[in-house]
Amino acid sequence: MKKRSSASKQIKKYSLIVGLLVFIASFLFGYINLKNIEKGKKTAATYTAQSTVRRINAQLNQYVELSEFLEM
């Protein structure tokens, strides 16, 4: 009977250790995944902002050229 309770305690101990390791690994994976998503969103926002600035500059250059043409 003593062997069974000792084996039962060992199984509980290993189950706790494995469960804890799985929890830590899942937490780390989730954290890394979240950081990658954040980085992707920041990159997309930066690209969108740069694209908008380029379009505005192009439009302003067209207006300047048109106003210089009309001044003549």
PQR file of N, CA, C, O and H, with PARSE charges and radii, in Angstrom:
ATOM      1  N   MET A   1       0.813  -1.185   0.000 -0.4000 1.5000
ATOM      2  CA  MET A   1       0.000   0.000   0.000 -0.0000 2.0000
ATOM      3  C   MET A   1       0.863   1.258   0.000  0.5500 1.7000
ATOM      4  O   MET A   1       0.505   2.284  -0.578 -0.5500 1.4000
ATOM      5  N   LYS A   2       2.000   1.147   0.661 -0.4000 1.5000
ATOM      6  CA  LYS A   2       2.883   2.296   0.756 -0.0000 2.0000
ATOM      7  C   LYS A   2       3.458   2.663  -0.606  0.5500 1.7000
ATOM      8  O   LYS A   2       3.669   3.842  -0.892 -0.5500 1.4000
ATOM      9  H   LYS A   2       2.291   0.314   1.131  0.4000 1.0000
ATOM     10  N   LYS A   3       3.713   1.661  -1.451 -0.4000 1.5000
ATOM     11  CA  LYS A   3       4.253   1.911  -2.778 -0.0000 2.0000
ATOM     12  C   LYS A   3       3.275   2.709  -3.632  0.5500 1.7000
ATOM     13  O   LYS A   3       3.678   3.606  -4.373 -0.5500 1.4000
ATOM     14  H   LYS A   3       3.541   0.704  -1.219  0.4000 1.0000
ATOM     15  N   ARG A   4       2.015   2.387  -3.529 -0.4000 1.5000
ATOM     16  CA  ARG A   4       1.003   3.073  -4.338 -0.0000 2.0000
ATOM     17  C   ARG A   4       0.895   4.542  -3.960  0.5500 1.7000
ATOM     18  O   ARG A   4       0.777   5.396  -4.838 -0.5500 1.4000
ATOM     19  H   ARG A   4       1.688   1.659  -2.927  0.4000 1.0000
ATOM     20  N   SER A   5       0.933   4.847  -2.683 -0.4000 1.5000
ATOM     21  CA  SER A   5       0.814   6.243  -2.279 -0.0000 2.0000
ATOM     22  C   SER A   5       2.070   7.010  -2.683  0.5500 1.7000
ATOM     23  O   SER A   5       1.990   8.185  -3.039 -0.5500 1.4000
ATOM     24  H   SER A   5       1.029   4.153  -1.969  0.4000 1.0000
ATOM     25  N   SER A   6       3.228   6.355  -2.630 -0.4000 1.5000
ATOM     26  CA  SER A   6       4.471   6.984  -3.064 -0.0000 2.0000
ATOM     27  C   SER A   6       4.438   7.226  -4.571  0.5500 1.7000
ATOM     28  O   SER A   6       4.860   8.278  -5.049 -0.5500 1.4000
ATOM     29  H   SER A   6       3.294   5.400  -2.341  0.4000 1.0000
ATOM     30  N   ALA A   7       3.939   6.256  -5.302 -0.4000 1.5000
ATOM     31  CA  ALA A   7       3.825   6.415  -6.760 -0.0000 2.0000
ATOM     32  C   ALA A   7       2.803   7.486  -7.082  0.5500 1.7000
ATOM     33  O   ALA A   7       2.992   8.265  -8.017 -0.5500 1.4000
ATOM     34  H   ALA A   7       3.596   5.401  -4.914  0.4000 1.0000
ATOM     35  N   SER A   8       1.736   7.533  -6.329 -0.4000 1.5000
ATOM     36  CA  SER A   8       0.704   8.541  -6.531 -0.0000 2.0000
ATOM     37  C   SER A   8       1.265   9.941  -6.273  0.5500 1.7000
ATOM     38  O   SER A   8       0.967  10.883  -7.007 -0.5500 1.4000
ATOM     39  H   SER A   8       1.582   6.901  -5.570  0.4000 1.0000
ATOM     40  N   LYS A   9       2.070  10.064  -5.235 -0.4000 1.5000
ATOM     41  CA  LYS A   9       2.689  11.364  -4.941 -0.0000 2.0000
ATOM     42  C   LYS A   9       3.645  11.772  -6.049  0.5500 1.7000
ATOM     43  O   LYS A   9       3.714  12.945  -6.418 -0.5500 1.4000
ATOM     44  H   LYS A   9       2.312   9.298  -4.638  0.4000 1.0000
ATOM     45  N   GLN A  10       4.383  10.802  -6.579 -0.4000 1.5000
ATOM     46  CA  GLN A  10       5.320  11.110  -7.664 -0.0000 2.0000
ATOM     47  C   GLN A  10       4.567  11.530  -8.925  0.5500 1.7000
ATOM     48  O   GLN A  10       4.994  12.446  -9.628 -0.5500 1.4000
ATOM     49  H   GLN A  10       4.327   9.850  -6.279  0.4000 1.0000
ATOM     50  N   ILE A  11       3.459  10.870  -9.209 -0.4000 1.5000
ATOM     51  CA  ILE A  11       2.657  11.226 -10.382 -0.0000 2.0000
ATOM     52  C   ILE A  11       2.107  12.639 -10.222  0.5500 1.7000
ATOM     53  O   ILE A  11       2.116  13.430 -11.166 -0.5500 1.4000
ATOM     54  H   ILE A  11       3.112  10.126  -8.638  0.4000 1.0000
ATOM     55  N   LYS A  12       1.633  12.945  -9.032 -0.4000 1.5000
ATOM     56  CA  LYS A  12       1.118  14.299  -8.778 -0.0000 2.0000
ATOM     57  C   LYS A  12       2.230  15.332  -8.920  0.5500 1.7000
ATOM     58  O   LYS A  12       2.024  16.413  -9.471 -0.5500 1.4000
ATOM     59  H   LYS A  12       1.625  12.302  -8.266  0.4000 1.0000
ATOM     60  N   LYS A  13       3.396  14.987  -8.422 -0.4000 1.5000
ATOM     61  CA  LYS A  13       4.541  15.902  -8.504 -0.0000 2.0000
ATOM     62  C   LYS A  13       4.923  16.146  -9.959  0.5500 1.7000
ATOM     63  O   LYS A  13       5.114  17.293 -10.363 -0.5500 1.4000
ATOM     64  H   LYS A  13       3.564  14.108  -7.974  0.4000 1.0000
ATOM     65  N   TYR A  14       5.035  15.094 -10.743 -0.4000 1.5000
ATOM     66  CA  TYR A  14       5.395  15.243 -12.157 -0.0000 2.0000
ATOM     67  C   TYR A  14       4.292  15.957 -12.943  0.5500 1.7000
ATOM     68  O   TYR A  14       4.577  16.746 -13.845 -0.5500 1.4000
ATOM     69  H   TYR A  14       4.880  14.162 -10.415  0.4000 1.0000
ATOM     70  N   SER A  15       3.050  15.680 -12.601 -0.4000 1.5000
ATOM     71  CA  SER A  15       1.944  16.362 -13.272 -0.0000 2.0000
ATOM     72  C   SER A  15       1.987  17.861 -13.006  0.5500 1.7000
ATOM     73  O   SER A  15       1.756  18.666 -13.909 -0.5500 1.4000
ATOM     74  H   SER A  15       2.819  15.040 -11.868  0.4000 1.0000
ATOM     75  N   LEU A  16       2.283  18.231 -11.764 -0.4000 1.5000
ATOM     76  CA  LEU A  16       2.395  19.637 -11.399 -0.0000 2.0000
ATOM     77  C   LEU A  16       3.550  20.304 -12.157  0.5500 1.7000
ATOM     78  O   LEU A  16       3.404  21.415 -12.665 -0.5500 1.4000
ATOM     79  H   LEU A  16       2.470  17.577 -11.031  0.4000 1.0000
ATOM     80  N   ILE A  17       4.672  19.634 -12.228 -0.4000 1.5000
ATOM     81  CA  ILE A  17       5.838  20.184 -12.924 -0.0000 2.0000
ATOM     82  C   ILE A  17       5.542  20.342 -14.421  0.5500 1.7000
ATOM     83  O   ILE A  17       5.837  21.384 -15.007 -0.5500 1.4000
ATOM     84  H   ILE A  17       4.790  18.731 -11.815  0.4000 1.0000
ATOM     85  N   VAL A  18       4.971  19.326 -15.024 -0.4000 1.5000
ATOM     86  CA  VAL A  18       4.649  19.386 -16.447 -0.0000 2.0000
ATOM     87  C   VAL A  18       3.605  20.463 -16.713  0.5500 1.7000
ATOM     88  O   VAL A  18       3.720  21.214 -17.682 -0.5500 1.4000
ATOM     89  H   VAL A  18       4.732  18.480 -14.548  0.4000 1.0000
ATOM     90  N   GLY A  19       2.600  20.542 -15.869 -0.4000 1.5000
ATOM     91  CA  GLY A  19       1.579  21.571 -16.025 -0.0000 2.0000
ATOM     92  C   GLY A  19       2.162  22.971 -15.927  0.5500 1.7000
ATOM     93  O   GLY A  19       1.816  23.855 -16.710 -0.5500 1.4000
ATOM     94  H   GLY A  19       2.506  19.933 -15.082  0.4000 1.0000
ATOM     95  N   LEU A  20       3.054  23.165 -14.952 -0.4000 1.5000
ATOM     96  CA  LEU A  20       3.710  24.454 -14.786 -0.0000 2.0000
ATOM     97  C   LEU A  20       4.573  24.803 -15.997  0.5500 1.7000
ATOM     98  O   LEU A  20       4.560  25.943 -16.462 -0.5500 1.4000
ATOM     99  H   LEU A  20       3.334  22.447 -14.316  0.4000 1.0000
ATOM    100  N   LEU A  21       5.315  23.831 -16.506 -0.4000 1.5000
ATOM    101  CA  LEU A  21       6.146  24.068 -17.692 -0.0000 2.0000
ATOM    102  C   LEU A  21       5.301  24.396 -18.919  0.5500 1.7000
ATOM    103  O   LEU A  21       5.662  25.269 -19.708 -0.5500 1.4000
ATOM    104  H   LEU A  21       5.325  22.905 -16.129  0.4000 1.0000
ATOM    105  N   VAL A  22       4.192  23.708 -19.078 -0.4000 1.5000
ATOM    106  CA  VAL A  22       3.292  23.985 -20.203 -0.0000 2.0000
ATOM    107  C   VAL A  22       2.701  25.387 -20.066  0.5500 1.7000
ATOM    108  O   VAL A  22       2.596  26.115 -21.053 -0.5500 1.4000
ATOM    109  H   VAL A  22       3.899  22.999 -18.437  0.4000 1.0000
ATOM    110  N   PHE A  23       2.316  25.766 -18.850 -0.4000 1.5000
ATOM    111  CA  PHE A  23       1.771  27.108 -18.624 -0.0000 2.0000
ATOM    112  C   PHE A  23       2.799  28.178 -18.958  0.5500 1.7000
ATOM    113  O   PHE A  23       2.478  29.151 -19.640 -0.5500 1.4000
ATOM    114  H   PHE A  23       2.401  25.175 -18.049  0.4000 1.0000
ATOM    115  N   ILE A  24       4.031  28.009 -18.487 -0.4000 1.5000
ATOM    116  CA  ILE A  24       5.094  28.984 -18.757 -0.0000 2.0000
ATOM    117  C   ILE A  24       5.381  29.069 -20.254  0.5500 1.7000
ATOM    118  O   ILE A  24       5.529  30.162 -20.801 -0.5500 1.4000
ATOM    119  H   ILE A  24       4.292  27.218 -17.934  0.4000 1.0000
ATOM    120  N   ALA A  25       5.458  27.910 -20.916 -0.4000 1.5000
ATOM    121  CA  ALA A  25       5.718  27.904 -22.357 -0.0000 2.0000
ATOM    122  C   ALA A  25       4.578  28.585 -23.115  0.5500 1.7000
ATOM    123  O   ALA A  25       4.825  29.341 -24.054 -0.5500 1.4000
ATOM    124  H   ALA A  25       5.338  27.022 -20.472  0.4000 1.0000
ATOM    125  N   SER A  26       3.347  28.325 -22.720 -0.4000 1.5000
ATOM    126  CA  SER A  26       2.199  28.962 -23.369 -0.0000 2.0000
ATOM    127  C   SER A  26       2.217  30.469 -23.155  0.5500 1.7000
ATOM    128  O   SER A  26       1.940  31.232 -24.080 -0.5500 1.4000
ATOM    129  H   SER A  26       3.146  27.711 -21.957  0.4000 1.0000
ATOM    130  N   PHE A  27       2.540  30.897 -21.950 -0.4000 1.5000
ATOM    131  CA  PHE A  27       2.621  32.321 -21.650 -0.0000 2.0000
ATOM    132  C   PHE A  27       3.688  32.993 -22.504  0.5500 1.7000
ATOM    133  O   PHE A  27       3.447  34.058 -23.073 -0.5500 1.4000
ATOM    134  H   PHE A  27       2.765  30.277 -21.198  0.4000 1.0000
ATOM    135  N   LEU A  28       4.860  32.381 -22.599 -0.4000 1.5000
ATOM    136  CA  LEU A  28       5.943  32.955 -23.407 -0.0000 2.0000
ATOM    137  C   LEU A  28       5.565  33.008 -24.884  0.5500 1.7000
ATOM    138  O   LEU A  28       5.833  34.001 -25.561 -0.5500 1.4000
ATOM    139  H   LEU A  28       5.056  31.516 -22.137  0.4000 1.0000
ATOM    140  N   PHE A  29       4.948  31.952 -25.378 -0.4000 1.5000
ATOM    141  CA  PHE A  29       4.510  31.935 -26.777 -0.0000 2.0000
ATOM    142  C   PHE A  29       3.493  33.044 -27.024  0.5500 1.7000
ATOM    143  O   PHE A  29       3.573  33.747 -28.031 -0.5500 1.4000
ATOM    144  H   PHE A  29       4.730  31.146 -24.828  0.4000 1.0000
ATOM    145  N   GLY A  30       2.552  33.200 -26.127 -0.4000 1.5000
ATOM    146  CA  GLY A  30       1.548  34.258 -26.270 -0.0000 2.0000
ATOM    147  C   GLY A  30       2.181  35.639 -26.244  0.5500 1.7000
ATOM    148  O   GLY A  30       1.800  36.511 -27.024 -0.5500 1.4000
ATOM    149  H   GLY A  30       2.486  32.629 -25.309  0.4000 1.0000
ATOM    150  N   TYR A  31       3.139  35.843 -25.360 -0.4000 1.5000
ATOM    151  CA  TYR A  31       3.819  37.128 -25.255 -0.0000 2.0000
ATOM    152  C   TYR A  31       4.595  37.440 -26.537  0.5500 1.7000
ATOM    153  O   TYR A  31       4.522  38.555 -27.054 -0.5500 1.4000
ATOM    154  H   TYR A  31       3.449  35.134 -24.726  0.4000 1.0000
ATOM    155  N   ILE A  32       5.324  36.471 -27.038 -0.4000 1.5000
ATOM    156  CA  ILE A  32       6.089  36.671 -28.271 -0.0000 2.0000
ATOM    157  C   ILE A  32       5.150  36.927 -29.441  0.5500 1.7000
ATOM    158  O   ILE A  32       5.422  37.789 -30.277 -0.5500 1.4000
ATOM    159  H   ILE A  32       5.384  35.566 -26.618  0.4000 1.0000
ATOM    160  N   ASN A  33       4.061  36.195 -29.505 -0.4000 1.5000
ATOM    161  CA  ASN A  33       3.076  36.378 -30.567 -0.0000 2.0000
ATOM    162  C   ASN A  33       2.470  37.777 -30.504  0.5500 1.7000
ATOM    163  O   ASN A  33       2.302  38.425 -31.537 -0.5500 1.4000
ATOM    164  H   ASN A  33       3.840  35.495 -28.826  0.4000 1.0000
ATOM    165  N   LEU A  34       2.145  38.243 -29.313 -0.4000 1.5000
ATOM    166  CA  LEU A  34       1.586  39.581 -29.136 -0.0000 2.0000
ATOM    167  C   LEU A  34       2.574  40.652 -29.580  0.5500 1.7000
ATOM    168  O   LEU A  34       2.182  41.622 -30.229 -0.5500 1.4000
ATOM    169  H   LEU A  34       2.282  37.717 -28.474  0.4000 1.0000
ATOM    170  N   LYS A  35       3.836  40.491 -29.242 -0.4000 1.5000
ATOM    171  CA  LYS A  35       4.858  41.460 -29.651 -0.0000 2.0000
ATOM    172  C   LYS A  35       5.010  41.483 -31.170  0.5500 1.7000
ATOM    173  O   LYS A  35       5.196  42.547 -31.760 -0.5500 1.4000
ATOM    174  H   LYS A  35       4.154  39.703 -28.715  0.4000 1.0000
ATOM    175  N   ASN A  36       4.930  40.312 -31.807 -0.4000 1.5000
ATOM    176  CA  ASN A  36       5.024  40.268 -33.271 -0.0000 2.0000
ATOM    177  C   ASN A  36       3.829  40.971 -33.915  0.5500 1.7000
ATOM    178  O   ASN A  36       3.991  41.673 -34.912 -0.5500 1.4000
ATOM    179  H   ASN A  36       4.778  39.447 -31.328  0.4000 1.0000
ATOM    180  N   ILE A  37       2.653  40.791 -33.364 -0.4000 1.5000
ATOM    181  CA  ILE A  37       1.459  41.466 -33.894 -0.0000 2.0000
ATOM    182  C   ILE A  37       1.604  42.973 -33.729  0.5500 1.7000
ATOM    183  O   ILE A  37       1.299  43.734 -34.648 -0.5500 1.4000
ATOM    184  H   ILE A  37       2.522  40.221 -32.553  0.4000 1.0000
ATOM    185  N   GLU A  38       2.075  43.410 -32.546 -0.4000 1.5000
ATOM    186  CA  GLU A  38       2.289  44.834 -32.296 -0.0000 2.0000
ATOM    187  C   GLU A  38       3.286  45.414 -33.300  0.5500 1.7000
ATOM    188  O   GLU A  38       3.068  46.492 -33.854 -0.5500 1.4000
ATOM    189  H   GLU A  38       2.323  42.792 -31.800  0.4000 1.0000
ATOM    190  N   LYS A  39       4.368  44.695 -33.523 -0.4000 1.5000
ATOM    191  CA  LYS A  39       5.394  45.163 -34.454 -0.0000 2.0000
ATOM    192  C   LYS A  39       4.824  45.277 -35.863  0.5500 1.7000
ATOM    193  O   LYS A  39       5.116  46.238 -36.574 -0.5500 1.4000
ATOM    194  H   LYS A  39       4.545  43.819 -33.073  0.4000 1.0000
ATOM    195  N   GLY A  40       4.021  44.312 -36.266 -0.4000 1.5000
ATOM    196  CA  GLY A  40       3.403  44.353 -37.588 -0.0000 2.0000
ATOM    197  C   GLY A  40       2.460  45.538 -37.735  0.5500 1.7000
ATOM    198  O   GLY A  40       2.441  46.193 -38.777 -0.5500 1.4000
ATOM    199  H   GLY A  40       3.783  43.532 -35.688  0.4000 1.0000
ATOM    200  N   LYS A  41       1.680  45.815 -36.699 -0.4000 1.5000
ATOM    201  CA  LYS A  41       0.759  46.954 -36.750 -0.0000 2.0000
ATOM    202  C   LYS A  41       1.517  48.270 -36.797  0.5500 1.7000
ATOM    203  O   LYS A  41       1.119  49.189 -37.514 -0.5500 1.4000
ATOM    204  H   LYS A  41       1.695  45.283 -35.853  0.4000 1.0000
ATOM    205  N   LYS A  42       2.605  48.373 -36.042 -0.4000 1.5000
ATOM    206  CA  LYS A  42       3.409  49.593 -36.069 -0.0000 2.0000
ATOM    207  C   LYS A  42       4.039  49.793 -37.442  0.5500 1.7000
ATOM    208  O   LYS A  42       4.102  50.913 -37.948 -0.5500 1.4000
ATOM    209  H   LYS A  42       2.928  47.627 -35.460  0.4000 1.0000
ATOM    210  N   THR A  43       4.500  48.708 -38.036 -0.4000 1.5000
ATOM    211  CA  THR A  43       5.096  48.794 -39.362 -0.0000 2.0000
ATOM    212  C   THR A  43       4.054  49.232 -40.387  0.5500 1.7000
ATOM    213  O   THR A  43       4.338  50.069 -41.244 -0.5500 1.4000
ATOM    214  H   THR A  43       4.448  47.798 -37.625  0.4000 1.0000
ATOM    215  N   ALA A  44       2.860  48.676 -40.302 -0.4000 1.5000
ATOM    216  CA  ALA A  44       1.786  49.050 -41.226 -0.0000 2.0000
ATOM    217  C   ALA A  44       1.397  50.512 -41.032  0.5500 1.7000
ATOM    218  O   ALA A  44       1.152  51.219 -42.010 -0.5500 1.4000
ATOM    219  H   ALA A  44       2.629  47.996 -39.605  0.4000 1.0000
ATOM    220  N   ALA A  45       1.335  50.972 -39.794 -0.4000 1.5000
ATOM    221  CA  ALA A  45       0.986  52.369 -39.521 -0.0000 2.0000
ATOM    222  C   ALA A  45       2.066  53.308 -40.055  0.5500 1.7000
ATOM    223  O   ALA A  45       1.756  54.360 -40.615 -0.5500 1.4000
ATOM    224  H   ALA A  45       1.534  50.398 -39.000  0.4000 1.0000
ATOM    225  N   THR A  46       3.324  52.931 -39.882 -0.4000 1.5000
ATOM    226  CA  THR A  46       4.426  53.747 -40.394 -0.0000 2.0000
ATOM    227  C   THR A  46       4.365  53.836 -41.907  0.5500 1.7000
ATOM    228  O   THR A  46       4.537  54.912 -42.479 -0.5500 1.4000
ATOM    229  H   THR A  46       3.575  52.077 -39.427  0.4000 1.0000
ATOM    230  N   TYR A  47       4.121  52.715 -42.550 -0.4000 1.5000
ATOM    231  CA  TYR A  47       4.018  52.710 -44.014 -0.0000 2.0000
ATOM    232  C   TYR A  47       2.863  53.582 -44.484  0.5500 1.7000
ATOM    233  O   TYR A  47       3.003  54.339 -45.444 -0.5500 1.4000
ATOM    234  H   TYR A  47       3.981  51.840 -42.085  0.4000 1.0000
ATOM    235  N   THR A  48       1.721  53.478 -43.808 -0.4000 1.5000
ATOM    236  CA  THR A  48       0.552  54.277 -44.174 -0.0000 2.0000
ATOM    237  C   THR A  48       0.852  55.766 -44.007  0.5500 1.7000
ATOM    238  O   THR A  48       0.493  56.569 -44.868 -0.5500 1.4000
ATOM    239  H   THR A  48       1.607  52.864 -43.027  0.4000 1.0000
ATOM    240  N   ALA A  49       1.501  56.134 -42.918 -0.4000 1.5000
ATOM    241  CA  ALA A  49       1.835  57.536 -42.682 -0.0000 2.0000
ATOM    242  C   ALA A  49       2.800  58.058 -43.742  0.5500 1.7000
ATOM    243  O   ALA A  49       2.623  59.162 -44.257 -0.5500 1.4000
ATOM    244  H   ALA A  49       1.793  55.481 -42.219  0.4000 1.0000
ATOM    245  N   GLN A  50       3.816  57.269 -44.064 -0.4000 1.5000
ATOM    246  CA  GLN A  50       4.778  57.696 -45.081 -0.0000 2.0000
ATOM    247  C   GLN A  50       4.114  57.818 -46.445  0.5500 1.7000
ATOM    248  O   GLN A  50       4.408  58.743 -47.202 -0.5500 1.4000
ATOM    249  H   GLN A  50       3.959  56.372 -43.645  0.4000 1.0000
ATOM    250  N   SER A  51       3.236  56.901 -46.753 -0.4000 1.5000
ATOM    251  CA  SER A  51       2.520  56.949 -48.029 -0.0000 2.0000
ATOM    252  C   SER A  51       1.644  58.194 -48.107  0.5500 1.7000
ATOM    253  O   SER A  51       1.583  58.854 -49.144 -0.5500 1.4000
ATOM    254  H   SER A  51       2.998  56.150 -46.138  0.4000 1.0000
ATOM    255  N   THR A  52       0.968  58.511 -47.007 -0.4000 1.5000
ATOM    256  CA  THR A  52       0.115  59.701 -46.972 -0.0000 2.0000
ATOM    257  C   THR A  52       0.944  60.966 -47.148  0.5500 1.7000
ATOM    258  O   THR A  52       0.542  61.876 -47.873 -0.5500 1.4000
ATOM    259  H   THR A  52       1.018  57.974 -46.165  0.4000 1.0000
ATOM    260  N   VAL A  53       2.088  61.030 -46.496 -0.4000 1.5000
ATOM    261  CA  VAL A  53       2.968  62.195 -46.625 -0.0000 2.0000
ATOM    262  C   VAL A  53       3.437  62.343 -48.071  0.5500 1.7000
ATOM    263  O   VAL A  53       3.473  63.454 -48.600 -0.5500 1.4000
ATOM    264  H   VAL A  53       2.415  60.291 -45.907  0.4000 1.0000
ATOM    265  N   ARG A  54       3.793  61.244 -48.706 -0.4000 1.5000
ATOM    266  CA  ARG A  54       4.226  61.308 -50.114 -0.0000 2.0000
ATOM    267  C   ARG A  54       3.108  61.811 -51.015  0.5500 1.7000
ATOM    268  O   ARG A  54       3.355  62.630 -51.900 -0.5500 1.4000
ATOM    269  H   ARG A  54       3.764  60.341 -48.277  0.4000 1.0000
ATOM    270  N   ARG A  55       1.888  61.337 -50.807 -0.4000 1.5000
ATOM    271  CA  ARG A  55       0.763  61.788 -51.631 -0.0000 2.0000
ATOM    272  C   ARG A  55       0.467  63.268 -51.408  0.5500 1.7000
ATOM    273  O   ARG A  55       0.188  63.997 -52.360 -0.5500 1.4000
ATOM    274  H   ARG A  55       1.688  60.672 -50.088  0.4000 1.0000
ATOM    275  N   ILE A  56       0.526  63.710 -50.161 -0.4000 1.5000
ATOM    276  CA  ILE A  56       0.275  65.128 -49.867 -0.0000 2.0000
ATOM    277  C   ILE A  56       1.354  65.996 -50.505  0.5500 1.7000
ATOM    278  O   ILE A  56       1.052  67.034 -51.094 -0.5500 1.4000
ATOM    279  H   ILE A  56       0.752  63.118 -49.388  0.4000 1.0000
ATOM    280  N   ASN A  57       2.614  65.571 -50.386 -0.4000 1.5000
ATOM    281  CA  ASN A  57       3.706  66.332 -51.009 -0.0000 2.0000
ATOM    282  C   ASN A  57       3.542  66.403 -52.520  0.5500 1.7000
ATOM    283  O   ASN A  57       3.767  67.453 -53.122 -0.5500 1.4000
ATOM    284  H   ASN A  57       2.858  64.728 -49.907  0.4000 1.0000
ATOM    285  N   ALA A  58       3.157  65.311 -53.125 -0.4000 1.5000
ATOM    286  CA  ALA A  58       2.954  65.302 -54.577 -0.0000 2.0000
ATOM    287  C   ALA A  58       1.827  66.263 -54.955  0.5500 1.7000
ATOM    288  O   ALA A  58       1.947  67.005 -55.930 -0.5500 1.4000
ATOM    289  H   ALA A  58       2.974  64.458 -52.636  0.4000 1.0000
ATOM    290  N   GLN A  59       0.745  66.252 -54.197 -0.4000 1.5000
ATOM    291  CA  GLN A  59      -0.376  67.149 -54.479 -0.0000 2.0000
ATOM    292  C   GLN A  59       0.034  68.605 -54.289  0.5500 1.7000
ATOM    293  O   GLN A  59      -0.316  69.459 -55.103 -0.5500 1.4000
ATOM    294  H   GLN A  59       0.648  65.649 -53.406  0.4000 1.0000
ATOM    295  N   LEU A  60       0.769  68.891 -53.223 -0.4000 1.5000
ATOM    296  CA  LEU A  60       1.236  70.259 -52.995 -0.0000 2.0000
ATOM    297  C   LEU A  60       2.175  70.727 -54.100  0.5500 1.7000
ATOM    298  O   LEU A  60       2.113  71.882 -54.522 -0.5500 1.4000
ATOM    299  H   LEU A  60       1.053  68.198 -52.562  0.4000 1.0000
ATOM    300  N   ASN A  61       3.038  69.840 -54.566 -0.4000 1.5000
ATOM    301  CA  ASN A  61       3.936  70.192 -55.672 -0.0000 2.0000
ATOM    302  C   ASN A  61       3.135  70.517 -56.929  0.5500 1.7000
ATOM    303  O   ASN A  61       3.483  71.436 -57.670 -0.5500 1.4000
ATOM    304  H   ASN A  61       3.087  68.902 -54.223  0.4000 1.0000
ATOM    305  N   GLN A  62       2.072  69.769 -57.166 -0.4000 1.5000
ATOM    306  CA  GLN A  62       1.221  70.071 -58.326 -0.0000 2.0000
ATOM    307  C   GLN A  62       0.584  71.443 -58.182  0.5500 1.7000
ATOM    308  O   GLN A  62       0.523  72.197 -59.152 -0.5500 1.4000
ATOM    309  H   GLN A  62       1.790  69.023 -56.564  0.4000 1.0000
ATOM    310  N   TYR A  63       0.108  71.780 -56.990 -0.4000 1.5000
ATOM    311  CA  TYR A  63      -0.509  73.087 -56.764 -0.0000 2.0000
ATOM    312  C   TYR A  63       0.505  74.219 -56.940  0.5500 1.7000
ATOM    313  O   TYR A  63       0.188  75.262 -57.513 -0.5500 1.4000
ATOM    314  H   TYR A  63       0.157  71.167 -56.201  0.4000 1.0000
ATOM    315  N   VAL A  64       1.728  74.002 -56.442 -0.4000 1.5000
ATOM    316  CA  VAL A  64       2.773  75.024 -56.588 -0.0000 2.0000
ATOM    317  C   VAL A  64       3.091  75.233 -58.061  0.5500 1.7000
ATOM    318  O   VAL A  64       3.185  76.371 -58.521 -0.5500 1.4000
ATOM    319  H   VAL A  64       1.985  73.155 -55.977  0.4000 1.0000
ATOM    320  N   GLU A  65       3.257  74.151 -58.800 -0.4000 1.5000
ATOM    321  CA  GLU A  65       3.550  74.262 -60.231 -0.0000 2.0000
ATOM    322  C   GLU A  65       2.418  74.977 -60.960  0.5500 1.7000
ATOM    323  O   GLU A  65       2.669  75.821 -61.820 -0.5500 1.4000
ATOM    324  H   GLU A  65       3.181  73.227 -58.427  0.4000 1.0000
ATOM    325  N   LEU A  66       1.181  74.646 -60.624 -0.4000 1.5000
ATOM    326  CA  LEU A  66       0.029  75.273 -61.257 -0.0000 2.0000
ATOM    327  C   LEU A  66      -0.019  76.760 -60.921  0.5500 1.7000
ATOM    328  O   LEU A  66      -0.275  77.586 -61.797 -0.5500 1.4000
ATOM    329  H   LEU A  66       0.977  73.960 -59.926  0.4000 1.0000
ATOM    330  N   SER A  67       0.226  77.102 -59.664 -0.4000 1.5000
ATOM    331  CA  SER A  67       0.180  78.522 -59.294 -0.0000 2.0000
ATOM    332  C   SER A  67       1.329  79.288 -59.959  0.5500 1.7000
ATOM    333  O   SER A  67       1.141  80.438 -60.356 -0.5500 1.4000
ATOM    334  H   SER A  67       0.434  76.430 -58.952  0.4000 1.0000
ATOM    335  N   GLU A  68       2.503  78.683 -60.088 -0.4000 1.5000
ATOM    336  CA  GLU A  68       3.607  79.342 -60.784 -0.0000 2.0000
ATOM    337  C   GLU A  68       3.281  79.511 -62.260  0.5500 1.7000
ATOM    338  O   GLU A  68       3.630  80.531 -62.854 -0.5500 1.4000
ATOM    339  H   GLU A  68       2.656  77.749 -59.766  0.4000 1.0000
ATOM    340  N   PHE A  69       2.626  78.540 -62.852 -0.4000 1.5000
ATOM    341  CA  PHE A  69       2.233  78.637 -64.252 -0.0000 2.0000
ATOM    342  C   PHE A  69       1.211  79.756 -64.456  0.5500 1.7000
ATOM    343  O   PHE A  69       1.280  80.505 -65.430 -0.5500 1.4000
ATOM    344  H   PHE A  69       2.344  77.711 -62.369  0.4000 1.0000
ATOM    345  N   LEU A  70       0.272  79.857 -63.531 -0.4000 1.5000
ATOM    346  CA  LEU A  70      -0.772  80.878 -63.670 -0.0000 2.0000
ATOM    347  C   LEU A  70      -0.248  82.281 -63.378  0.5500 1.7000
ATOM    348  O   LEU A  70      -0.836  83.259 -63.839 -0.5500 1.4000
ATOM    349  H   LEU A  70       0.216  79.248 -62.739  0.4000 1.0000
ATOM    350  N   GLU A  71       0.847  82.404 -62.622 -0.4000 1.5000
ATOM    351  CA  GLU A  71       1.438  83.717 -62.357 -0.0000 2.0000
ATOM    352  C   GLU A  71       2.016  84.333 -63.607  0.5500 1.7000
ATOM    353  O   GLU A  71       2.037  85.557 -63.741 -0.5500 1.4000
ATOM    354  H   GLU A  71       1.325  81.609 -62.248  0.4000 1.0000
ATOM    355  N   MET A  72       2.478  83.527 -64.509 -0.4000 1.5000
ATOM    356  CA  MET A  72       3.132  84.041 -65.709 -0.0000 2.0000
ATOM    357  C   MET A  72       2.222  84.727 -66.600  0.5500 1.7000
ATOM    358  O   MET A  72       2.637  85.212 -67.653 -0.5500 1.4000
ATOM    359  H   MET A  72       2.461  82.533 -64.401  0.4000 1.0000
TER
END
